[in-house]
Amino acid sequence: MKEIEIKKSKFISYAFKLENLEEVKTILQNLKKEHKKAEHICYAYVFNHGIVSEKCFDDGEPNGTAGYPILNVIKKRGAENTLVAVVRYFGGIKLGAGGLTRAYTKAASEVLK
């Protein structure tokens, strides 16, 4: 787990190794229970078990500003069977599309270091 703050918004990132895709649902449910007051829980994963499966989800952030940047970080790192989830607590200052993309990219990069 890594936490960063950008313009009063908190981004808490998590990385998980996956044994199977069913784990994704359980992990996300647990994060939603733990972070009930979070504005967004965005995520992406790459799973390779014979066939490559990947998915990204923006959870209400503007399209392509959260899940896709997280997925790009996972792929650039060459990580497989990995889920990265980033929990955002909104700090009251809008970041704009570019700011969100940079924030989610940084959060994913930090947790995968």
VENVEN-V709902 format. One record per residue. N is the residue number from 0. RES is the residue in one letter. SS is DSSP state (h for helix, s for strand, l for the rest). OMEGA is omega in whole degrees, -180 to 180 (none if undefined). BURIAL is + if it has 16 or more other C-alpha atoms within 10 Angstrom, else -. Layout:
N/RES/SS/OMEGA/BURIAL
N/RES/SS/OMEGA/BURIAL
//
This chain:
0/M/l/176/-
1/K/s/178/+
2/E/s/174/-
3/I/s/177/-
4/E/s/179/-
5/I/s/-179/-
6/K/l/176/-
7/K/l/174/-
8/S/s/176/+
9/K/s/176/+
10/F/s/-180/+
11/I/s/-175/+
12/S/s/-179/+
13/Y/s/173/+
14/A/s/-179/+
15/F/s/170/+
16/K/s/-177/+
17/L/l/172/+
18/E/l/178/-
19/N/l/-177/-
20/L/l/179/+
21/E/h/179/-
22/E/h/-177/-
23/V/h/-178/+
24/K/h/-179/-
25/T/h/180/-
26/I/h/-179/-
27/L/h/176/+
28/Q/h/179/-
29/N/h/178/-
30/L/h/179/+
31/K/h/177/-
32/K/h/-178/-
33/E/h/-175/-
34/H/l/-175/-
35/K/l/-176/-
36/K/l/180/-
37/A/l/177/-
38/E/l/-175/-
39/H/s/168/+
40/I/s/-177/+
41/C/s/-177/+
42/Y/s/172/+
43/A/s/175/+
44/Y/s/170/+
45/V/s/180/+
46/F/s/-179/+
47/N/s/176/+
48/H/l/-175/-
49/G/l/176/-
50/I/l/-180/-
51/V/s/176/-
52/S/s/177/-
53/E/s/-179/+
54/K/s/172/-
55/C/s/-174/+
56/F/s/-177/+
57/D/l/179/+
58/D/l/175/-
59/G/l/173/-
60/E/l/178/+
61/P/l/-175/-
62/N/l/175/-
63/G/l/-177/-
64/T/l/-175/+
65/A/l/-177/+
66/G/h/-178/+
67/Y/h/175/+
68/P/h/177/+
69/I/h/179/+
70/L/h/179/+
71/N/h/179/+
72/V/h/179/+
73/I/h/-177/+
74/K/h/179/-
75/K/h/178/-
76/R/l/-179/-
77/G/l/-179/-
78/A/l/176/+
79/E/l/180/+
80/N/l/-175/+
81/T/s/173/+
82/L/s/172/+
83/V/s/177/+
84/A/s/179/+
85/V/s/179/+
86/V/s/180/+
87/R/s/170/+
88/Y/s/-175/+
89/F/l/-177/+
90/G/l/177/-
91/G/l/179/-
92/I/l/179/-
93/K/l/-176/-
94/L/l/-176/+
95/G/h/-177/-
96/A/h/-180/-
97/G/h/179/-
98/G/h/177/-
99/L/h/180/+
100/T/h/179/+
101/R/h/-179/+
102/A/h/-179/+
103/Y/h/176/+
104/T/h/-180/+
105/K/h/-179/+
106/A/h/179/+
107/A/h/180/+
108/S/h/-178/+
109/E/h/-176/+
110/V/h/-180/+
111/L/h/178/+
112/K/l/none/-
//
